[in-house]
C-alpha cells in the first residue's frame, strides 16, 4: 500500500478467512493461555501476544499499526489522552535532572504539563521562540539536554514549525526531535520525512474527527541512535525485565517497546478498546475529511481577511501569512481547518461575536467535523501569564475557529451575521 488514502482504510487490521471484515472490539481485560511457559515468555518480553489490556489489546493493537503505517513509523502506542502521549513521549527518555528544549508556541495544556508538573518531577524545560535563529537555538542546549519538542502547526497560533531546523539542532546535540502532528495529521504532513524522530497526536482531534473518543498516540520513527551514551533507560539493563537492554534486544523499535513495557505498565494510561474502535472509524475517512476541512478553511480565511471588522487573520494557506512559505514546504496539500483571528474591539468584541454565532458551537474542543469556536486566552491558555501568552504568540483577543464540514455558504452566512452584530 503506497497511498495514504488506502492505508487509512486497509492498514492495521487484515482479516483472515471467516473473520469479521470490520475490525472487532475485543472487550476483555485478560487473555487465556494453556501454557504457563508461554505466559512467562510474554512477561519477559521474549514472545509477542496479549496478556493484560493495561499493556496491550488486539483492537488497540490494530489501530496502533494503522497509525504507524500512516506516519511511516516502526511502531505506535495509543494512550488514554493526548496529554498522556505528551507526558510519556518525554518521560520515556528523560529523568530527574534532565533538560528539554521546547518551542514556546505549544498548546496550553502541554505547556502546563511541561512547565509545572514535569518541572516538579525534576525535568527542566527551556521554551524558545519557534522562529529562533539556528545559532540561538544551538545556544539553548545544555549538557543534560535529552530532547527537543515542537508542534508541526501550533495550537492556536498556527505557527508552522521549521521541522528541519529543529531536527538539525537536535541531532547536532545527539538528542531526538519530538513533534506533535495533531493539526496537519499524516495526510498533510509526515514529520519523519523531515527529520523528526518521534511523532505524537491528540487523536481526539482530526484522527477521531467526531468528538466522541479521547485519546493520544506516540509513534516511533525507528531511526534514532539511542546508543550514544545519553539514554541509559534504553542502554542499561532493566532489572524489572531480568536485565533486558532495550536498545540491544529491540533495535529500531527500542523506544516504543520501552514506552509500553515500562511506562504503560506502570502508569496504565491505555486507550480503551471501544475508543480505539471509534478512532479507527474516524481514520477511515480522514483523507476525505482533511481535504474538505482545508477547502472550507481557505474560503473562510479569505472571507475574514477581507472583512472590515476583522483585525487580523492567521492561516498558513493565505499568501499574506508569514508562515505561508513554510506551509508550502511542509504541507503542500494544505494545513488544517483551524483559523485564528481577532475582531476589532478586543476581548469584549470577541465575546459578542462568539455569543452571536448560531451554527458554530462554543466548545472546549477543536478539529472535528462540526464548526466550533473558542477564546484561548480565557480557556485553554487561561493559566498563562501575559508574558507567556506573548511568547506563545496568542493575542488576548484571539479567536480560534475550527472550520467544519458543513456547506461553506452556511458557515460564511453564520460568520457574517455574527460580525454584523
N, C-alpha and C positions, 0 to 999 in steps of 0.2 A: 504494500500500500504506500504509494508515494505522495498522494494528495491528502491534505489535511481534512478536506470535506469527507473523504472516505473513512479516514481514521476516526472522525467524530462518531461515525455510525458503526464501524466494524471492529475497531481496535479494542483490546482488553478481554472481552468475552467471546469465545468461539465455541458454540455448542457442538457436541458430538451427536451421533445417531440416537434418535429417540429422546434427546434432551430438549428442554424448553428453548425456543428460539429467542425469547426475550429473557434477558438476564434475570435470574430469580433472586428473591430476597431470602438469604439464609439466616433466619431469625433464631439463632441459637448461641448461647454463651460458651458452649463447650462441644467437644468432638470425641467420638468413641474410637478406641483402639483396642485390639485384641492382644497386643504385644507390649509389655512393659518396657522392653528394649527399645521399641520404636519411639515411645514417649520420652525415654531418656535421651535418645538422639535428638529429638526436637528441642528439648530443654538445653542441650549442649550446643545447639546451632550446627549439628552435624547432618541434619536432614531438613528438607523443606516440607511444610504442612501446617495444619492448624490445630491448636490445642486449647486456646482460650481467646475469646474475642477481644479482650483488652489489648492484645498484641496484633492479632490479625483475624480476618473473617473472609470467607470466599467472596461475598458480594463486594465488600470494601476492596479486596484484592483486585477484582476485575476492573474497578474504576481507577484504582491506582495505576494499573498497567496502561489503561487508556490515556490518562493524563500524561504519564511518562512518554508515551508514544507521540502525543500532540506536541510536547515541548522538545522532544528529542533527547530525553534523559535516559539513564540506565535503570532508574527505579524511582518510586514515589511513595510517600506515606501520607494518608489522609488523616486529618485531625478534627477535633470537635468544633473548632472555630478558627478564623483567620489569626486571631491573637495567639492561639496555641502554636500555629505554624511559625509566626514571627518569633515567639519565645524559643521554641525548640530548635529552629534553624541556627540561632546564635549559640544557645546553651550547649548544643551538640559539640562545639569546638572551643568554647570559652569557659574558663574557670574564674573563680575569685582572684583578682589581681591582674586579669587580662583587660584589654582595651579594644574598642571598636571605633572605626571612623564611619560616620553616618551622614548622609545628606540631610540637611535641616528641613527640607520640604517634604515631610512624610505625613501620613495620616495621624491625626491627633491621638488616637488610641495607641498606635505604635510608639509615638513619641513618649507618652506617659509610661508605657511598659519599659522602654529603654531608660528614660531619664529618671524614673522613680524606682520602680520595682527591681529592675536589674542592677541599678546602682546599689540598692540595698543588699543585693546578692554579692556585691563586690566586683562587678564588671563595670568598667568606666566607658563612657562614650564621649567622643568629640563630634559635634554637629557642625558640618561645613556647608557653605553655600553651594548649591548644585552647579552654579556657574563658575565655581572657583577655577583659577588658572592652574595648570598642571604643576608648576613649581610650588605654589601654595598648598596644593593638595598633597604633594610629596612631603611637605614640612609637617603635615598633620599626623603623620605616622610616628609611632614610638617603638621602642624595643619590644614592648609587650603587646603590640597590636596584633590581633588574630583574625580580624575580618573587616570587610567593608560592606555597608548596607545602603541600598538606594531603591527608589521606586522608578519603574520604567516611565510612568506617567503619574505625576504626583497628585494626591488627593488632598485638597480640592484645587490646588493652584495650577494644575495642568502644566507643570514644567516637564519637558522632555529630558530625561537623563541621557547624557552623553556616555553610553554604556562603555564604549571603547576607552574613553578617557579614564573612567573609574576602574575598569578591568586592568588596564596597563599599569596604573598606580598600584593596585592591589598586588598584582603578580610581581612587580619590581621589588616588593617587600615580602614576597613569599606567603601571601595570605589570599584567601578566596574572596570573590565578589558575590554577595547575595543580593538578588534582585526580586522585588515584589512586582509581579507582572499582572496584577489583578485587572487593571483597566483595559489594556490592549488585548489581553488574552493571547494564547498562542496562535490564534487566527490572524492577528495583526502584527504580532512581534514575537520572535523567539530569541530571548536574550543569550542563550547558549551559543548561537551563531555569531554573536558579537563579543564573546569572551567571558560572559558570566559563568559562574561555577555552580551556584545553587539558585533555583528559582522557587518562589513561593507565591501562593494565591490566597486570597479570601474567596473560597469557592461559593460563598453566599451571594456573590455579585453576579457577573455575567455568566460564569460557568453554570451556575444553577439557573439564573435568568428569570425566575418566577417568584422570588422572595418566599420560598417555602422551607428551605433547609439550610441551617447554619453549617459552616464547615471551612476548613482550610487544608492546604496541601503543601508539602515540601517535595521538590523534585531535585534529584542529584544528577548533575551533568556527567559525572564519571571521568573527568579528565584532569582534576587537580591532583598534584603530587602531595599527599599527606605525610610523606616520609622525610620532610625537610627539617625535622627537629623542633617544630613549633607546636605540634599537636599530639601530646603524649596520650591523650584519650584514645587515639587511633593507632599509636605505635608502641605503646607499653602494654604488658599483659593485664587483662581484665580478670581479676581473681574471682569475680562473680560468675565467670564462664570458664573456670579452671585454667586461667592463664591465656585465654584466646587473645591474639593480637589482630585486631580487625583489619588493619591495612595489609597484613600478610595473608590472612585467611580469605578475605573477600575482595581484595584487589580494587578494581574500579568502582565497586559498589560499597566500599567500606563505610563511607559517610552515612548512607541511608540505612544500611544494616545496623550500624551503631545507634542511629536515631531511634529505630524501632526496638532493638534488643535491650538498649539501656534506658533511654528517656521514656518511650511509650510504656515500657514495662513498669517504670517507677512512677510516672505521672498519670498514666491512664487516660489521656485526653484523646481517645479514639473516636472516630466518626461512627455513628450507629449504622447498621445495615440498611435500615429504611431510608435514612438520609442519603446514604450512598446511592440507593436505587433512584431516589428523586433527582439527585445530582446527575446521574447518568442520563435520565430523560432530558434534562436541560442541555447537556453537552451534545446530544444527538442533533439538536437544531442550532447549535452555537454558530456555525459558519453562516447560516441563513440570517440569524438574528443580528450578528455583528454588522453584516452588510447593510441592513435596514437602519440599525442604530446610527451608523456613520452617515448614511444618506440623510436621515431626518435631522441629525445634529448639525450637519453642514448647512442645511437650509435655515435652521433656527439661528445659528451663529451669524449668518449673513443678514438675516432679518434684524437681529438685535444690534448688530454693528451699525446698521443704517438708521436706527430709531433715535429720534431726538431726545427721548427721556432716559436713554441708557448712557451711563458714564464711560464704561469700558467693557470689552468682551475679551475673554481668554479662551481660545480654542485653537489648537495647533493646525487645524485644517484651513484656517484663514491665512491668506497670503500676507496679511499685515501682522500676524502673530510673531513675536520674537523667536519662537521655537519651531517655526514652520519648516525651516531647512533641516533641522534635526529630525523632525517628524517625517519628512520626506525620505530621509536616510533610513531610519529605523522602522518606520511604519508606513510604507508607501501605499498600502491599501486603505489607509485611514487609521485614526487613533481609537476613538471610542465614542460613546454617546453622551458624555458628560461635558457640560459647558459651565464656566464660571464667569459671572458678570456682576456689575453693580448698576443700580439705577441712580439717577441724580437725586440727592436729598438724603443720602446716608442711611443709617440703620432704620430710622423711622419710615422712610420711603420704602425701604426693602420689606419691612414688616407689612406695610399697607398693600404692597404689590402681592406678596405671598398670600395674605389673607383674602385677596380678591380672586385668586385663581379658582377655577371650577373643575376643570378636567385634571389638572396636576394636583397631586396629593402632597401635603407636608408630612413627611415621614423621616424617621432616622434610618435611612437606607439609601442605597444608590445602585444603579446599574441593573435594573430588572426591566421587564417588558412594558411596565406602565410608567408614564412620565411622573416624576416626583421632584420635589424641591426642598432645600434646606438652607438654613443660615449657619454656616460652620462656626463662626465666632461665638455664637450663643449655644452651640450644641456639641458637635464632635470635637471642637477645639476650644471649648469653654475654659478648660483648665490652664491654657497657655497664657502667659503674660503678654502685654502689648509688644514687648521686645521679641518674645518668641513668635508671636503672630507675624511680626515683620520679617523675622528670619525665615519663616515658612512661606513668606510672600502671600499672606492672607490679609486682605483689606477688611477692616471692621464691617463694612457694608456689603461684602462679597456674598453673592447668592450662588449656590451650587444647584444647577439644573440638570437632572438626569433625563435626557430625552428618550421617550419610549417608542413603542412600535405602532402607536395609533396613527391614523391618517394625518399627514403633515398639515393639511388645511385645518383640521380640528385643533392641533397643537398650536399653530400660529394664531388662530382665532382666540384661543384662551389667553395667550400671552398678550395679544393686542387689547382685549377688553380689560385685563388686569392693569396694563400700563396706562390705559385711559383713565383709570380711577386713581 
